[in-house]
Amino acid sequence: MITALLAGINALGVYVFKESSWTPELALDLQGGTQIVLEAQTEDGAAPTEEQMNQAVTIIRQRVDASGVGEADVTTQAGNQIVVQIPGQADEETRNRIEASAQLQLRAVLFAGQPANTFVGEDGKETPHPTPDPTLAATPTAEPTDGSDLAWITPALQAEFLAYDCEDEANNPAEAPADQPLITCDADRTVKYILGPVELDGSSIDDATFGLQQTNGLWAVNLDFDDEGTETFGEISQRLYGADPPLNQFAFVLDGYVLSAPSMNQVILGGNPSITGSFTQETSKVLADQLKYGALPLSFTVESSNSISATLGSQQLQIGLIAGLIGLVLVAIYSLIVYRALGFVIIASLIVMGVLTYLTLCILAWRMGFRLSLAGVAGLIVTIGFTADSFIVYFERIRDELRDGKSITSAVEDGWDRAKRTIYISKSINILAAVVLYILADATVKGFAFTLGLTTALDVLIFILFTHPVMQLLARTRFFGGGHPLSGLDPTALGAVYRGRAQFRTPVAATATSAAGRRAVASRGEAVRRQTIAERKQAELAAGSTSKPSTTAKEGDR
């Protein structure tokens, strides 16, 4: 049922959404991909600091992860370059996310077209805002006092604004100085703005998330400022609240273009405003990612962008798959030799495990951008042995119950009760180790940790929903339930003391000198060694009760 469910989910991705595949996606080391080299630019031409470069690497890596690309590699080189390597061909959205290297800026709006979004305060209230007058405000002659002062709009700036063409590629608002007003457009190039100087930058935003507002059911972007940003934003909200549009708007600017320019609908002092408007789930997520991952400490230019070949290639992948196949064959041979027909249960469980793992990797590639690296393949191979361990523990528990004289159906249930505790503890440790390794290890090892944790969880699931139910069914068949010598559950071959609840085996009459006699003596010796103290006492009591009548009869004769 679970297999059919996973196959159905992946089929939706393949045939309906056209985004999934019936083969897992491969990582950079096995498939190759795209390499983008970014070079840092500083205002004074000095070399960037190590701290700035490390912060930029962290933000760019977050940008890549937010785009759903897995197993990407982001490193520094030459002191002022960042190398981004992405598996497969990077789409335009991913490229834009990586190359959007200007700082995120927050500026007051001096003039704009009709605003689309609005700030929502801590109480969740918002009010409609009127359409602004399309003409520019009268230009005052006094020196500007704050970011919203119309004194910034000089006649020269007004003329520049009227001549500004949003579609002209020669215009590069990203190079505008932070302490001067900015003429720019929104990301769609449909609305022109005059913005005041930068009052906050993206480093003041600790977090940005998206979700539905409980009060109105609208999609919103939720911001969380740091302490300094909270104080500054509180002062800005006091200044903007109640002002006439568009002077009540505050714009978020990335790479020189306005991402959003919400209006201030109340004083917000807690540092946790929300932005609402004509958002969908997708557009709110995009804006949240842009606000969260847009605060690079440096500006970057794209030095190069080209395709790269696989670092390891298909040959290493084939070697890994062959190693896994050899491991499966060896486990199958061992299972059949030791457990006879019972070994087919192990083989069937491993097959189910393989199918579930394969489908899960396909779905994760579609929904999470997971890509299988050579380290991930190693994690899958290691899991073969871990999975076989679970079955061996279970089967040996069943055999121990049979040696104690229980019926096969009872031995299956009691063996399950004892084995599952051991297996749960063992698998919990494996998952804990995988989680710690995934969090602390280098990116090249994360694939191993991820597949190890995933397959360990699937192992427990199969153990509960497949292996044990199959054993319950087999215990009711004549072949397994009757203890056939080839079943792997033959009580006699296992040295059971008695069969059933209190029925001891009948001793085999044979001489010690014959081969059959020697085997019988060895079997009895094995049975005696495996007898529990309670069984021996029960056997002694049974022997005493049979000898008493003969003694009484002899006394009567005398």
C-alpha positions, 0 to 999 in steps of 0.5 A: 500500500505504501509502495503504491502511494509513493508511486502514485505521488511520483506519477503525479509529479511526472505526468501532471506537474511535469517536474518529477522523474522516474530516476533520482537526480544525481549530484555534482560529483556524478552528473556535473553542472553549472559553475558561477564565479562571483568577484567581490567589489568594494567601494574603496577598492580594498580587498574584502575581509575574511569575515565579509567573504564568509558571510557572503558565502553563507547568504549565497548558500542560503539563496541556493538552498531556498531555490530547491537545489540540493548538493550545491557547493559554495566556496571562496577562492583567491580571497575575493571570489566566490565559486558556486557549483550547482548540479545540472543546468541552473535555471534562470530563477536560480541564476538571478537569485545567486547573481542578485548581489547588491545589498538589500536597502530600506528607503522611504518613498517620496513619490510613486504610483499606486502602492500594492502592499501594506504593513500590518502591525502587531495587532493585525489591523490594516486600513485601505490607502488612497491612490496618490496624486500622479503629479510630483509634489512642489519642491521645497527649498529647505535642506532635507531633515529626514528620509521622507523630506520632500526637500530631497526632490530638487528640480534636477531630480524631478527632471531626471525622474520624468525622463527616466525609462524603466526599460532602458538597460543603461540605467543601473540603480544598483550603483546609486549612493546610499546617502542620496535619493534614488530614482528606480522602478519596481521589479516588473518595471511598471511603477517609477519611484523616487526614494529617500536615502537608505535608512536600514539595510538587509543586515537588520532583518533577522528573519523573514517568513510567509504564511496566512494571516489569521485575521483576514486569511491573506498571504503575508510576509512576516519580518523580524528585525534585530534590536538595532533594526527594531529601534530604527524601524519603530522611529520610521513607523512613527514618522510615516504613520498618518502621512499622506500617500505615498509618504507613508510608504517604505520600500525594500530595494534589492539590486536597485529595484523595488521588491515591495513598497508597503504603506505604514498603517500604524506605529510598529515598535515591536520589530515584527511587522507583516506585509500584506497585499495582493500576495499568493502563496508563491509570491509571498514565499519569493518576497520572504526569500528575497528579504531573508537572503538579500543582505550581502555585505559586499557587491559582486559581479559575475566573473564567469558562468559555464558548465562543468563536468562531473568530478567523479563520473558515471564509472564511480557510480557504476562501481558503487552500484556493483558494490551494493549488488555484491552486498545484496547477493552475499546477504541473500546467500548467507540468509538462505544457508543459515535460515533456509526458506526463512531467508526468502523473507529477508530477501523479500524485505530487502527488495521492498526496502529498495523499491521504497528507497528508490521512489522516496529519492525520486519524490525528494528530488522533485519536492526538495531538490535532493540529489544523490551523491557518491557519499549518498550511494555509500549510505545506501550500501551501508544500510543493507547490512543494518537492515539485515541485522534487524531480521537476524535479531528477529529470527534468532529471537523466534528460534530461541522461543522454539528452543524453549518449547513454544509452538511456532505461532507463539514463538513468532509473537513472543520473538517479536515482543523481545526483538522489537525493543532491541531493534528500536534502540539500535535504529534510534542510535543510527538515526541520532548518529545520522542527524548529528553527522548531517548537522556537523559534517562537511557538505560532502558528507551530508549525502551519506548522513541523509541516506543513512537516516532515511533508509534507517527510518524505512527499515523500521517501517518495513520491519513493522508493516512487512516483515512481522505480518509476513511471519505471522502469515507463514506461521499459519502455513503447514510448511513453516508452522509444521516446522519443516526441516527446510523451513528454518523453523524446525524445533528438532534441528534447533534442539528444542526440549519439548514441542507444544506446551508440555509435550517432551520429545520422545527419546530415540532408542539407539546404541552409542556404538552406531552412527545413528546412536551417536547422533541421538546421544549428541542430540540428547546432550544438546537438549540437556544443555539447553534445558532450563532449570524449570524444565529439569525440575518438571522432568524430575517430578515426572520421573518420580511420579512414575517410580512411586507405584512400583515401590508401593507394590513391593511393600504390599507384597511383603 
